[in-house]
Each structure stands twice: as C-alpha cells, then as structure tokens.
Amino acid sequence: MTSTFHGLEMGKRSLFTQQTAITTTGQNISNANTKGYSRQRVNMSATNPIDYNYGRQSLTPSQLGTGVTVDSITRVKEHYLDDQFRDRQSSLGEWSVQQDTLSQLEEITNEPGENGLSGAFNRFWTAWDQLANDPESAGAREEVVSKATDLISQAQEIGHSMDSLKKTLDTQKDLLLKEAAGYLKEIDVLNKEISKSPNSNDLKDRRDTLIDNLSAMMDVEVSGNQNGTLVLSNNGVALPMSGKPDDFNGMAITGGKITGIAEAKDDLQAYQDELNTMFYRLANGHQFTDEAGNPVTVKGLNELHKAGYLLDGSQSGEDFFKMDSTATETNVLESLSLNSTLANNATLIAASSKANTIGNGDIAKQMNALKDSDYDSSGVSFQEKHNALVTGLGSKSQSAARMAENDRVVLQSIENHRQSISGVSLDEEMANLIQFQHAYNAAARFITTTDELLDTVINRMGAR
C-alpha cells in the first residue's frame, strides 16, 4: 500500500509542471509582437509508475501513477517552411536588385520617348533629311551640327550615368558583404552558446532571424549537428564565420542581392556595349557576310562625308566624327565628338556628291539613309536595332518587376503560414492560461486534500 506522502509528491510535481506551463504562456504573451519569436510549448509526460498490489501479496501487482513532469520546452516550428522562406527571400533579393537597376536605367535613358536617345536619333536623321532637300541652306547645316552634338552628348551622358550606377552597385555589394560577414560572425557566437545549452530557444530564434536576413543577400544552405549547431553554406561551399568580408574573395556566391548586383552590372555593361558598337558603326561603317555568304560593306558617316563636296566645289576630305586612335566598338563613346572644324563652321559640312552642282544633296541623303542600312547579317536595320535595344530594356524591366512581385506574394504567403504555426495567438494563449490555471488550482486542491488525510492519520488516529 502506498504512503499518503505519495499524494503530496504527486501534487507537488503537478504544481511545478502547471507553473512551468503558466510561465511559458506568459513568455509567449510577452513576445507576441517580437519579430522572429517562435511560440514555445511545454512538453509534459507521466512520470514512471510504481507497482501496487492493493495490500494483498497474492494478487499480481498493478501500476499506480506518480504524476507528471516537464520533459522539455520546445519551439513550435516547421523547419521546411524556414527553408522555403529563405529560398524565396533569396530569389526576391536577386530580382529586386535587377528591378531597381533596370528601372534606373530606363530613367537614365528616358526610353521610350522623345526625350530619350530615340528622340535624339530621330532629330539627327531629320536634320540630314532637311539638308538633303535644301543643300544650300546655312540653317540646315547648323541644324545638322546642333543635332549631331546633342546626339553624342546624350549618348555620353547615358554612358557616364551607367558608369556611376555600376560604381554604386559595387559599393552596395561591399556593404552587403560586410553585413553578411557580421551576421555570420554573430551566428558563430550563437552556435557556440547553443552547443553548451542545446535547449536555448531564444538563442535559436535569434540565430534563425539572422539566417533569414542573410538569405536576402545570398542562397543559404543549412545543415545541423547533434549538438544543436548549424553549418551554413552557399553553392556547396561553407560560408566563412570569421566576420571578415575579405574571406568571401574567390567565392562564386549564388542567389540573393549579391547575385542580383552581378547580373544587374552585366545588364548595364551589355547596354553600354550595344551603344558603343552602334556609334562606332555609325561613324566608321562595318563589314559582314550575309546569309548567302556574300561580303557586305556599309559605309559610315566619316567615309561618306570625306567623299562629299562643299558649297565651293571642293571635296571635303574631313571625317564627320572624331575619336581616339585606340577607339573600338567597346569604348568609342569615351572619345567620340563632332569634328571641331565642322562644329565651328557648318558651311564645311559636305552635302553634295558632285562638285559645283546646285541642289545636289546626295551625300546628305546617304547620311539619312544610314538609319535603314543593314546593321548586321540578320538584315535588321540600324534604326530597328536601336528600337530593339529600347524594347529589350523595357521587356527586361517588366520581367524583373513581375518576378519580384511574384516572389513578394509567395514570400508573404509562406510567412503567413509560418506565423500560423510558430506565431503567438493571444486568444490561444489566453485559453491555455485558463486551462493551466485550472490545472494548477486542482493540483493545489489535491495537495490540500492529501494534507487533510495526513492530518487525520497523525492527529486523529492516536490512542485514546
């Protein structure tokens, strides 16, 4: 037969267990609005029973319960949702940088629209058309000088703005790497603390929040060890935990804002390369082989202008554009300018294909016709190529915006699901609080009853 003190011990365990549950509920309520906090749960189990034979040795013993105990206090988490959140966060970081950069590039180029490079090209071609129709007009020549100068200035301003934007992206990358290194250093510190106390729920929440933040910058692959520490890697390579940004040197980081910056810089460089190629061919012409295998030569403005004739009947012999001797299809805009001789004296612009022929504007017509000449072997014209460049920029920008918005929607959905599991519901916690309070009161009443039994045994069953 069990001792009456058995009931006191059982009641005490119940009191302590329910008190732990009430305290944990209070912790949840206190952190209902704490970012990154995961709802905690007290895991209870029955303590080991004891054999009990009802005081008769001949009976097969049964088992009598000894109460309840706290096994652990754990976070309510679904780790697969954390993985989904971080994957989508990384994708959003990548697309958002591209969206922002392409949007800025559209602002820089003012495309599409008459205030952009397309408008400047249109005005340039129109000026040549006007000169072709009135080759003796001084005003038409001044218009060619004006529109040519504007065209080059606008193209070079676009190039300078893109160079500045690339430098800004480099600065952003350096800041991101510094921030990422700081996160990793703090995660390493938390790992060491958690390894000493594997059930440190609040430390684990802090670590998870840091990993979430890190995932916006790069892909993060997470694997766990038995001691509760985590190993973080990117593209299969362990991430440096030293806190030094230089330790990222040589790593081919994938995903997140860092990859978005690299891709955005590639987009900027591709646009610059296309502009440089376009202006180089406009000035110097180019050669290619058509689909039938025939060589094709397209004369540029310089060659056409040198062959043209001036108002006094002399042949020009002057390039229309000037550039450094080292200029190529990749850098011509750095040194391209209108020939200063023509800029200072518009009457020296050649418009005629023959000497002393009044009304001959054939050279000016050929200048204007360059917009419809073959740009490459595909058969696309110069003007169509530029239009395609503008359209391509718009399409890329819209695509990046769509992808970023899609990631935002999916990310919010994942976060809502995550919060429905790990977040704190005050209504639920209040219901739990009442439940644990009743259990606590019942345990206290049980102890009181047991105490009364002991009082009866000790004080009322004595000899009279």
C-alpha positions in Angstrom: 0.0 0.0 0.0 1.4 3.5 -0.9 2.2 6.1 1.6 0.0 9.1 2.0 3.1 11.2 1.3 2.9 9.8 -2.2 0.0 12.1 -2.9 1.9 15.1 -1.7 4.8 14.3 -4.0 2.4 13.8 -6.9 0.6 17.1 -6.2 4.0 19.0 -5.9 5.0 17.7 -9.4 1.7 18.8 -10.8 2.0 22.2 -9.3 5.6 22.7 -10.6 4.6 21.4 -14.1 1.5 23.7 -14.3 3.5 26.6 -13.0 6.1 26.0 -15.8 3.3 25.9 -18.3 1.8 29.2 -17.0 5.3 30.8 -17.0 5.9 29.7 -20.6 2.4 31.0 -21.6 3.5 34.3 -20.1 6.6 34.3 -22.1 4.6 33.7 -25.3 2.2 36.6 -24.4 5.1 38.9 -23.7 6.7 38.2 -27.1 3.5 38.3 -29.1 4.9 41.2 -31.1 8.6 40.2 -31.0 10.0 39.8 -34.6 11.4 36.3 -35.1 10.0 34.9 -31.9 8.7 31.3 -32.1 5.9 30.2 -29.8 7.1 27.8 -27.1 5.4 24.8 -25.8 5.8 22.7 -22.6 6.0 19.0 -23.4 4.7 17.0 -20.4 4.7 13.3 -19.7 3.6 11.0 -17.0 6.3 10.0 -14.5 7.2 6.4 -14.0 4.5 4.5 -12.2 5.1 2.2 -9.2 3.9 -1.3 -8.7 0.8 -1.6 -6.4 -0.8 -4.8 -5.2 -3.7 -3.3 -3.1 -2.1 -4.7 0.1 -2.6 -8.4 -1.0 0.6 -10.2 -1.8 -1.3 -12.9 -3.7 -2.5 -10.5 -6.4 -0.5 -9.7 -9.5 0.7 -6.1 -8.9 -0.8 -3.3 -10.9 0.8 0.1 -11.5 0.0 3.3 -9.8 0.7 6.6 -11.4 3.1 9.0 -9.8 2.1 12.2 -11.6 3.5 14.5 -14.3 6.8 16.1 -15.2 8.2 18.5 -17.8 10.2 16.8 -20.5 11.2 19.9 -22.4 10.2 23.3 -23.5 10.5 23.5 -27.3 9.8 25.9 -30.1 6.8 25.2 -32.3 8.5 25.1 -35.7 8.2 23.6 -39.2 11.7 23.8 -40.5 10.7 23.1 -44.1 8.8 26.4 -44.0 12.0 28.1 -42.9 13.8 26.6 -45.9 11.0 27.7 -48.3 11.1 31.2 -46.8 14.8 31.5 -47.3 14.8 30.2 -50.8 12.1 32.7 -51.8 13.8 35.5 -49.9 17.0 34.9 -51.8 15.1 34.9 -55.1 13.3 38.2 -54.2 16.6 39.8 -53.2 18.1 38.8 -56.6 15.1 40.1 -58.7 14.5 43.2 -56.6 18.1 44.5 -57.3 17.6 43.8 -61.0 14.2 45.5 -61.0 15.6 48.6 -59.3 18.6 48.8 -61.6 16.7 48.4 -64.8 14.2 50.9 -63.6 17.0 53.4 -63.0 18.4 52.6 -66.4 15.1 53.4 -68.0 15.2 56.8 -66.2 18.7 57.4 -67.4 17.9 56.6 -71.0 14.5 58.3 -70.9 13.2 55.5 -73.1 10.9 55.2 -74.7 10.1 58.8 -75.6 11.2 61.8 -77.5 13.4 63.0 -74.6 15.5 59.8 -74.9 18.2 58.7 -77.3 15.5 57.5 -79.7 14.2 61.1 -80.0 17.8 62.4 -80.4 18.4 59.9 -83.2 15.1 60.9 -84.9 16.1 64.6 -84.8 19.6 63.7 -86.1 18.1 61.8 -89.1 15.6 64.6 -89.7 18.4 67.2 -89.9 20.1 65.3 -92.6 16.9 64.9 -94.5 16.3 68.6 -94.3 19.8 69.3 -95.6 19.3 66.8 -98.5 16.2 68.7 -99.5 17.9 72.1 -99.3 21.7 71.6 -99.6 22.5 75.3 -100.0 20.8 76.2 -96.7 23.1 77.5 -93.9 20.3 76.9 -91.4 20.0 73.3 -92.4 23.8 72.8 -91.9 23.6 74.5 -88.5 20.8 72.1 -87.6 23.0 69.1 -88.5 25.7 70.4 -86.2 23.3 71.0 -83.4 21.6 67.6 -83.6 24.8 65.7 -84.0 26.3 67.4 -80.9 23.1 66.7 -78.9 23.1 63.1 -80.0 26.7 62.5 -78.9 26.2 64.4 -75.7 23.2 62.5 -74.7 24.8 59.1 -75.5 27.9 60.0 -73.5 25.8 61.3 -70.6 24.0 57.9 -70.6 27.4 56.2 -70.5 28.6 58.3 -67.6 25.4 57.7 -65.7 25.7 53.9 -66.2 29.3 54.0 -65.0 28.2 55.9 -61.9 25.4 53.3 -61.4 27.9 50.5 -61.7 30.1 52.1 -59.0 27.0 52.4 -56.8 26.3 48.7 -57.2 29.9 47.9 -56.3 29.5 50.0 -53.2 26.3 48.2 -52.3 28.0 44.8 -52.8 30.8 45.8 -50.4 28.2 46.9 -47.8 26.3 43.6 -48.3 29.4 41.5 -47.8 30.3 43.5 -44.7 26.8 43.0 -43.3 26.8 39.3 -44.3 30.1 38.8 -42.5 28.7 40.4 -39.4 25.7 38.1 -39.5 27.9 35.0 -39.9 30.1 36.1 -37.0 27.1 36.5 -34.7 25.7 33.2 -35.9 29.1 31.6 -35.0 28.9 33.1 -31.5 25.3 31.8 -31.1 26.4 28.4 -32.3 28.9 28.2 -29.5 26.5 29.2 -26.9 23.8 26.8 -28.1 26.3 23.9 -28.1 26.6 24.5 -24.4 22.9 24.7 -23.9 21.1 22.9 -26.8 17.6 23.9 -25.5 18.2 27.6 -25.6 15.1 28.5 -27.5 15.6 32.3 -27.5 19.1 31.9 -28.9 17.9 29.6 -31.6 15.2 32.2 -32.6 17.9 34.9 -32.8 20.0 32.6 -34.9 17.1 31.8 -37.3 16.4 35.5 -37.7 20.0 36.2 -38.7 19.9 33.3 -41.2 16.6 34.8 -42.6 18.4 38.2 -43.0 21.4 36.5 -44.6 19.2 34.7 -47.1 18.2 38.0 -48.7 21.8 38.5 -49.7 22.7 35.0 -50.9 21.5 31.4 -51.1 21.9 29.8 -47.7 22.0 26.0 -47.3 21.6 24.9 -43.6 22.6 21.6 -42.1 22.5 20.7 -38.4 24.8 18.9 -36.0 23.8 16.8 -33.0 24.9 19.5 -30.5 22.5 22.0 -32.0 24.9 24.0 -34.0 24.3 24.8 -37.7 26.6 24.7 -40.7 25.9 27.3 -43.4 27.0 27.0 -47.0 26.4 28.6 -50.4 26.5 26.6 -53.5 28.0 23.7 -51.6 30.9 25.8 -50.1 30.9 26.5 -46.4 30.4 30.2 -45.6 33.2 31.9 -43.6 32.3 32.6 -40.0 35.2 34.9 -39.2 33.4 38.2 -39.6 35.9 39.3 -42.3 34.3 40.4 -45.6 37.6 39.6 -47.4 37.1 35.9 -46.7 34.4 36.0 -49.4 37.0 36.7 -52.0 37.2 33.9 -54.5 33.8 32.6 -53.7 31.3 32.3 -56.5 28.3 33.4 -54.4 24.9 32.5 -55.8 21.5 33.9 -55.2 20.2 36.9 -53.3 21.1 40.6 -53.7 24.8 39.9 -54.3 24.0 37.8 -57.4 21.4 40.4 -58.4 24.1 43.0 -58.3 26.3 40.9 -60.6 23.5 40.3 -63.0 22.5 44.0 -63.0 26.0 45.0 -63.8 26.0 42.6 -66.7 22.8 44.2 -68.0 24.4 47.6 -67.8 27.5 46.5 -69.5 25.6 44.8 -72.3 23.6 48.0 -72.9 26.8 50.1 -72.9 28.5 47.7 -75.3 25.5 47.9 -77.7 25.6 51.7 -77.6 29.3 51.8 -78.3 29.0 49.3 -81.2 26.1 51.3 -82.6 28.0 54.6 -82.6 31.3 53.0 -83.8 29.4 51.6 -86.8 27.6 54.9 -87.4 30.9 56.7 -87.6 33.1 54.1 -89.3 30.8 51.7 -91.1 31.3 48.0 -90.9 31.5 44.8 -92.9 29.8 41.5 -92.5 28.9 38.4 -94.5 25.2 38.0 -95.4 23.2 34.8 -95.2 24.2 33.9 -98.8 27.9 34.1 -97.9 28.4 37.4 -99.8 30.6 40.1 -98.2 28.7 43.3 -97.4 30.2 46.7 -96.7 28.2 49.5 -95.1 29.9 52.9 -95.3 29.8 55.1 -92.2 29.3 58.9 -91.8 33.0 59.5 -91.9 33.7 57.8 -95.2 30.6 59.3 -96.8 31.5 62.8 -95.6 35.1 62.7 -96.7 33.9 61.8 -100.2 31.3 64.6 -100.3 31.7 68.1 -101.8 31.3 71.5 -100.2 29.5 74.6 -101.4 32.6 76.0 -103.0 33.0 72.8 -105.1 36.0 71.4 -103.2 36.0 67.8 -101.8 35.6 67.7 -98.0 38.2 65.1 -97.0 37.1 65.6 -93.4 35.7 63.0 -91.0 32.3 63.9 -89.7 33.1 62.4 -86.2 36.5 62.4 -84.4 37.7 59.8 -81.9 40.9 58.5 -80.4 43.1 56.2 -82.4 42.5 53.5 -79.8 38.7 53.7 -80.0 36.9 50.4 -80.7 33.4 49.1 -80.7 33.6 48.7 -76.9 34.7 52.2 -75.9 34.2 54.7 -78.7 31.8 56.9 -76.8 34.6 57.8 -74.4 36.3 59.9 -77.1 33.7 60.5 -79.8 33.0 64.1 -80.8 31.8 66.1 -83.8 34.7 67.2 -85.9 35.6 70.6 -84.4 36.2 72.0 -87.9 32.6 71.4 -88.8 31.3 72.4 -85.4 33.0 75.8 -85.8 32.0 76.3 -89.4 28.8 74.5 -90.5 29.4 75.6 -94.2 32.1 73.0 -94.3 29.6 70.1 -94.0 29.5 68.2 -97.2 26.1 67.5 -98.7 26.8 67.0 -102.4 28.1 64.0 -104.3 29.4 66.2 -107.1 31.4 69.4 -107.4 29.6 72.6 -108.2 26.2 71.0 -108.6 23.5 73.3 -107.3 20.7 71.4 -105.5 22.7 68.2 -105.1 22.1 66.7 -101.7 23.0 63.1 -102.4 25.6 62.8 -99.7 23.1 64.1 -97.1 20.5 61.6 -98.5 23.0 58.8 -98.0 23.7 60.0 -94.5 20.0 59.9 -93.7 19.7 56.5 -95.4 22.1 55.0 -92.9 19.3 54.5 -90.5 17.8 52.0 -92.9 21.1 50.3 -93.8 21.8 46.7 -92.6 23.2 46.7 -89.1 24.4 43.1 -89.2 23.9 39.8 -91.1 20.4 39.3 -89.7 19.1 42.0 -92.0 17.9 44.3 -89.2 18.4 48.0 -89.9 20.3 50.5 -87.8 17.1 52.1 -86.6 15.4 48.7 -86.0 18.5 47.7 -83.9 18.2 50.7 -81.7 14.4 50.2 -81.4 15.1 46.6 -80.4 17.6 47.8 -77.8 14.9 50.1 -76.3 12.2 47.4 -76.4 14.5 44.8 -74.9 15.3 47.2 -72.0 11.6 47.7 -71.4 10.8 44.0 -71.6 13.7 43.1 -69.2 12.5 45.7 -66.7 8.9 44.5 -66.8 10.0 40.9 -66.5 12.2 41.7 -63.4 9.2 43.6 -61.9 6.9 40.7 -62.4 9.3 38.2 -61.0 10.0 40.4 -57.9 6.3 40.9 -57.3 5.6 37.2 -57.7 8.3 36.5 -55.1 6.8 39.1 -52.7 3.4 37.4 -52.9 4.7 33.9 -52.4 7.1 35.1 -49.6 4.2 36.7 -47.8 2.1 33.5 -48.2 4.9 31.4 -46.7 5.4 33.9 -43.9 1.7 33.8 -43.1 1.8 30.0 -43.0 4.9 30.2 -40.8 3.2 32.6 -38.4 0.1 30.5 -38.2 2.3 27.7 -36.8 5.1 29.5 -35.0 3.5 32.8 -34.2 1.7 33.7 -31.0 -2.0 33.9 -31.0 -3.2 35.8 -27.9 -6.6 34.2 -28.0 -5.0 30.7 -27.9 -2.5 31.7 -25.2 -5.4 33.1 -23.0 -7.3 29.9 -23.4 -4.1 27.9 -22.5 -3.6 30.2 -19.5 -7.1 29.4 -18.2 -6.5 25.7 -18.8 -3.2 25.7 -16.9 -4.6 27.9 -14.1 -7.5 25.4 -13.5 -5.0 22.5 -13.5 -2.8 24.4 -11.1 -5.8 25.1 -8.8 -6.8 21.5 -9.0 -3.3 20.4 -8.1 -3.4 22.7 -5.1 -6.7 21.3 -4.1 -5.3 17.8 -4.4 -2.5 18.8 -2.0 -4.9 20.3 0.4 -7.0 17.1 0.4 -3.8 15.0 0.9 -2.8 17.2 3.8 -6.2 16.7 5.4 -5.7 12.9 5.1 -2.3 13.2 6.8 -3.9 15.3 9.5 -6.4 12.6 10.1 -3.7 10.0 10.3 -1.4 12.0 12.5 -3.7 13.9 14.8 -7.0 11.9 14.9 -6.0 8.3 14.9 -3.9 8.3 18.1 -4.8 6.1 21.1 -7.5 7.4 23.4 
